[in-house]
Amino acid sequence: MPVYQHYKSRLTQNNHLLMFYQSLKQTNKILILKISKRKEIHQCLQI
């Protein structure tokens, strides 16, 4: 039983990590979008 509990808690930890990683990726996408938009604006300003 303790082994099962341990395994389950490890699984939960991994799940949290995965969710955290996915939210990071999401934030990254948004950041990249913002940055690319800024670059476009800068290019427009330079022209």
Secondary structure, 3 states (H helix, E strand, C coil): CHHHHHHHHHHHHHHHHHHHHHHHHHHHHHHHHHHHHHHHHHHHHHC
